[in-house]
Amino acid sequence: MATGSEPQLNRRGFLISAGMAAGAPMGASLPAQAADHPPIGRRRLGTLEVSAIGIGVQNMSRTYQTTIPTRSEMWSIIRTAFDRGVTFFDAAEAYGPHEVERILGEGIAPFRDKVVITSKFGWNIDLETGARRPGLNSRPDHIKQAVEGMLKRLRTDRIDLLYQHRVDPERHPQGGEPILPENLPQNLSLVQLLKKWALQKQATPAQIALAWLLAQRSWIVPIPGTTQMPHMLENIGAATVRFSAAELAELNRQVSAIQIHGARLPEAVQVYSGVEAAPRRG
């Protein structure tokens, strides 16, 4: 969230609405994705240089009612993203659990040293079976073993960016949702706003949401996830969308004027979000 005198902008709500607007079948043309594959651009996260837009692989092992992603399809998305300039891939032990890290490790194997990968620890997940257990676990001995498992699944000798998925208030690491049916009518105004700006900028609603996010801070790197090749190409095309200072100020004003209905996350996950670690002793 923005601070100080800046407008209070609901980034997650804005992006969720972009996903809702992008649910329609993709056509043959994506306005902001030129045929010659314009460069995505680069940003810095501390000492790491990454593509301005990354790829989140969270759902690449998930079974859907309408489609079941195959491993080869997911590898193709990962490798095509790399060919188009994406160098930042985000995973976590909780995704799958474990299986998404395996898919990512297999997918980036031909160019591992040319990309930055992240993974996350913090949920209480069985290190061997991947079974989810209640609560969180950031005990130092558990983190060490969790990272050892990540390295094997990712087929690498390092994790470029490792971070805590949820803060365990008892530990220090060493080193109703907006889309629920009852909330849809109230939140569709945000979808309409995205569509209006998409028409104005000759882009798609998803690209407007991602471009808006990129415009907020130079160190923000969106990591949209997908299991569909057209959606991945659409997402990275957002890097070509630009707002003038006046356009960005107006879009920020319009976003801030819309009240998002519904919780940010399911209650079972929300209870572990926004939690700060306990003060260090001694």
DRENRO-864145 format. One line per 4 residues: their letters; for each residue x, y, z of C-alpha. Coordinates in pm, 1 decimal. Example, Ala and Ser with C-alpha at 12.3 -4.5 7.8 and 13.67 -1.06 7.14 Angstrom:
BEGIN
as	1230.0,-450.0,780.0  1367.0,-106.0,714.0 $
//
This chain:
BEGIN
matg	0.0,0.0,0.0  113.6,355.1,-64.5  207.1,573.1,230.8  211.2,940.4,323.6 $
sepq	19.5,1170.9,92.6  3.5,916.8,-190.6  -335.8,766.0,-282.9  -417.6,438.9,-108.3 $
lnrr	-413.7,196.0,-400.9  -541.1,-160.2,-381.8  -283.4,-334.3,-599.9  -407.3,-688.2,-542.4 $
gfli	-767.5,-592.7,-614.5  -660.4,-415.3,-932.6  -469.3,-721.1,-1055.5  -744.2,-965.3,-959.8 $
sagm	-988.8,-757.8,-1161.4  -748.4,-772.9,-1454.8  -760.4,-1149.2,-1430.6  -1139.3,-1139.1,-1433.6 $
aaga	-1135.7,-919.3,-1742.4  -886.7,-1148.8,-1913.9  -1109.3,-1452.2,-1875.9  -1253.1,-1416.1,-2225.1 $
pmga	-1092.5,-1619.4,-2507.6  -780.0,-1466.0,-2648.2  -791.1,-1342.7,-3006.3  -519.3,-1356.9,-3265.3 $
slpa	-383.6,-1012.9,-3182.0  -247.5,-866.9,-2861.7  -214.1,-490.4,-2915.9  86.1,-433.4,-2689.2 $
qaad	280.1,-742.8,-2799.9  457.6,-650.5,-3120.5  563.6,-916.5,-3367.7  933.7,-837.6,-3323.6 $
hppi	921.4,-904.0,-2948.9  1022.9,-566.5,-2799.6  1258.8,-589.0,-2501.1  1095.8,-636.5,-2162.3 $
grrr	1350.0,-418.5,-1985.2  1543.7,-479.4,-1664.6  1504.5,-387.2,-1299.5  1716.6,-431.4,-990.6 $
lgtl	1616.7,-616.0,-675.2  1907.5,-536.5,-445.8  2211.3,-681.3,-621.8  2003.5,-891.4,-862.3 $
evsa	1919.8,-771.3,-1211.9  1598.4,-925.8,-1345.5  1349.1,-876.0,-1625.7  1090.5,-607.2,-1552.1 $
igig	821.2,-876.5,-1557.4  875.9,-1225.2,-1423.1  677.1,-1546.7,-1424.9  507.0,-1702.1,-1124.1 $
vqnm	486.8,-2080.1,-1164.7  250.2,-2142.8,-872.2  -25.1,-2315.2,-1068.8  183.1,-2518.2,-1311.8 $
srty	117.1,-2842.4,-1124.9  -250.7,-2778.1,-1054.1  -536.2,-2976.3,-1209.5  -829.9,-2774.7,-1339.1 $
qtti	-1178.9,-2886.2,-1435.9  -1141.7,-2759.5,-1790.7  -776.9,-2830.6,-1861.0  -495.6,-3032.7,-1711.1 $
ptrs	-157.8,-2868.6,-1773.9  101.7,-3114.8,-1899.1  466.9,-3096.1,-1805.6  576.7,-3038.5,-2161.9 $
emws	332.3,-2748.8,-2196.7  466.7,-2587.1,-1880.9  826.8,-2631.2,-1996.9  730.9,-2467.6,-2325.8 $
iirt	582.0,-2166.2,-2145.9  890.2,-2130.7,-1925.1  1131.8,-2160.9,-2217.0  933.3,-1933.0,-2446.4 $
afdr	923.3,-1673.3,-2169.1  1302.8,-1693.9,-2148.1  1332.6,-1660.7,-2526.3  1122.4,-1342.3,-2501.3 $
gvtf	1347.4,-1192.0,-2235.2  1204.0,-1314.0,-1903.0  1482.2,-1389.3,-1655.1  1289.9,-1399.7,-1324.9 $
fdaa	1096.2,-1709.7,-1213.3  915.7,-1738.7,-880.3  836.6,-2066.7,-700.8  781.4,-2196.3,-345.8 $
eayg	791.1,-2526.2,-161.4  420.6,-2476.4,-84.4  327.7,-2474.2,-452.3  236.4,-2829.2,-536.7 $
phev	362.3,-2872.9,-267.4  712.5,-2939.9,-404.2  599.6,-3028.8,-756.8  615.8,-2678.1,-901.5 $
eril	981.5,-2650.9,-802.2  1047.8,-2973.1,-993.8  870.6,-2840.0,-1304.0  1062.5,-2512.5,-1288.3 $
gegi	1396.5,-2689.2,-1235.5  1333.3,-2908.5,-1537.3  1213.9,-2616.2,-1746.5  1511.3,-2386.2,-1686.7 $
apfr	1778.9,-2657.3,-1692.7  1912.2,-2554.0,-2038.7  1974.1,-2194.2,-1924.4  1989.6,-2205.0,-1543.8 $
dkvv	2285.8,-1967.7,-1519.0  2108.1,-1701.7,-1724.7  1802.5,-1660.2,-1499.9  1716.8,-1566.0,-1142.9 $
itsk	1496.9,-1803.2,-946.5  1323.5,-1755.8,-614.4  1166.5,-1993.8,-370.6  1000.8,-1960.0,-33.9 $
fgwn	978.9,-2142.7,298.6  764.4,-2089.8,605.9  460.3,-2316.3,584.0  456.4,-2634.5,789.5 $
idle	512.8,-2884.3,508.4  644.4,-3237.7,546.2  995.1,-3233.2,403.9  967.5,-3579.4,251.6 $
tgar	606.8,-3620.1,137.5  506.5,-3257.6,84.6  197.1,-3310.8,299.2  59.3,-2989.1,445.0 $
rpgl	50.5,-2971.0,823.0  -124.8,-2709.4,1037.7  41.1,-2372.3,1089.8  386.6,-2240.3,1010.3 $
nsrp	740.7,-2363.2,1059.4  1046.5,-2138.3,1041.3  1269.0,-2323.1,1284.8  1632.1,-2289.2,1170.8 $
dhik	1681.5,-2665.7,1142.7  1362.7,-2697.9,936.1  1467.0,-2411.7,705.3  1803.0,-2579.8,640.4 $
qave	1639.1,-2907.2,543.6  1371.5,-2730.5,340.4  1635.4,-2548.2,135.8  1826.3,-2870.7,76.1 $
gmlk	1507.7,-3016.7,-71.7  1451.6,-2705.8,-283.7  1799.1,-2729.8,-433.8  1739.2,-3089.3,-538.8 $
rlrt	1397.9,-3020.0,-687.4  1518.3,-2707.1,-868.7  1827.3,-2892.2,-997.4  2058.6,-2614.0,-889.4 $
drid	2336.7,-2535.1,-646.1  2183.4,-2205.3,-534.3  1858.5,-2017.2,-491.0  1912.0,-1660.0,-603.5 $
llyq	1640.3,-1512.3,-383.0  1511.9,-1708.6,-83.5  1249.3,-1561.1,141.2  991.7,-1639.6,405.5 $
hrvd	646.2,-1711.5,264.5  470.2,-1622.8,589.6  627.3,-1480.0,903.1  629.5,-1718.8,1196.8 $
perh	586.3,-1477.2,1490.4  773.7,-1720.0,1715.8  1080.4,-1745.3,1492.3  1334.1,-1528.5,1311.6 $
pqgg	1466.9,-1662.0,980.2  1838.0,-1694.8,974.3  1949.8,-1474.2,691.7  -1369.2,-1391.1,181.5 $
epil	-1190.7,-1301.7,-133.3  -1268.9,-1018.8,-377.5  -1378.7,-1268.6,-647.1  -1646.6,-1443.6,-438.2 $
penl	-1984.7,-1431.9,-617.3  -2142.6,-1193.8,-367.0  -1861.7,-942.4,-424.9  -1860.8,-951.8,-804.9 $
pqnl	-2128.7,-687.4,-870.1  -1952.9,-429.5,-650.7  -1607.7,-503.1,-793.4  -1700.9,-505.0,-1161.2 $
slvq	-1652.0,-128.6,-1170.6  -1279.3,-194.1,-1149.5  -1304.0,-431.3,-1444.6  -1480.7,-162.0,-1642.9 $
llkk	-1206.2,84.3,-1555.0  -943.9,-158.3,-1685.4  -1136.2,-208.7,-2006.9  -1170.5,166.0,-2059.9 $
walq	-797.9,223.2,-2021.1  -717.9,-81.6,-2234.1  -914.6,72.0,-2519.7  -746.1,406.5,-2469.6 $
kqat	-393.4,257.5,-2464.4  -457.3,-10.9,-2730.1  -369.0,-284.4,-2484.0  -554.7,-554.8,-2290.6 $
paqi	-701.5,-514.4,-1939.8  -435.7,-745.9,-1793.9  -160.7,-542.3,-1957.1  -303.8,-220.2,-1813.1 $
alaw	-303.8,-369.8,-1462.2  56.1,-491.4,-1492.1  177.8,-169.0,-1653.4  8.6,28.7,-1375.0 $
llaq	191.4,-183.4,-1119.1  525.7,-132.4,-1296.8  467.2,242.0,-1292.9  428.5,259.7,-913.9 $
rswi	793.4,194.1,-819.1  1115.3,117.8,-1006.6  1180.7,-183.1,-783.4  842.5,-350.4,-836.3 $
vpip	866.1,-663.5,-1052.1  529.0,-828.8,-1119.6  529.5,-1209.5,-1134.1  198.3,-1301.4,-1300.5 $
gttq	135.4,-1671.8,-1323.7  -40.8,-1869.0,-1594.4  -67.3,-2213.1,-1748.5  -162.1,-2074.9,-2090.6 $
mphm	91.6,-1965.6,-2353.2  -127.2,-1681.5,-2493.2  -172.2,-1537.2,-2144.1  202.5,-1548.6,-2077.0 $
leni	269.8,-1359.2,-2400.1  -1.9,-1110.0,-2312.2  142.7,-1056.0,-1964.5  497.9,-985.5,-2074.0 $
gaat	361.1,-751.4,-2340.9  263.2,-518.8,-2056.5  624.1,-400.2,-2048.5  556.6,-202.8,-2367.2 $
vrfs	264.9,-5.7,-2218.9  362.8,339.5,-2094.9  169.6,604.4,-1903.0  246.7,974.4,-1911.2 $
aael	269.6,1145.8,-1573.4  -77.6,1293.7,-1627.9  -223.2,957.6,-1732.9  -75.3,780.1,-1431.9 $
aeln	-205.7,1045.1,-1192.4  -553.7,1014.0,-1341.2  -549.8,633.6,-1336.0  -432.3,635.9,-973.9 $
rqvs	-714.8,873.5,-887.2  -973.2,653.8,-1054.4  -842.2,334.8,-891.5  -841.7,498.4,-546.8 $
aiqi	-1202.8,604.7,-589.5  -1320.9,242.9,-619.8  -1389.2,50.0,-299.8  -1297.8,-318.3,-326.5 $
hgar	-1542.4,-553.8,-153.6  -1420.4,-875.2,6.7  -1113.1,-993.1,194.0  -775.1,-1005.3,23.3 $
lpea	-723.9,-1376.2,93.0  -918.6,-1675.2,225.8  -950.7,-1655.3,604.2  -727.9,-1960.5,657.9 $
vqvy	-443.4,-1782.6,475.6  -524.1,-1426.6,581.4  -465.0,-1512.3,947.7  -96.7,-1566.4,864.7 $
sgve	-62.6,-1254.7,649.0  56.5,-915.3,766.7  221.0,-1074.8,1069.5  539.2,-929.1,1212.0 $
aapr	809.0,-1132.2,1382.9  843.5,-1099.2,1758.9  1114.9,-858.3,1883.9  1457.2,-1013.9,1914.2 $
rg	1562.8,-1097.5,2264.8  1887.0,-979.6,2410.4 $
//
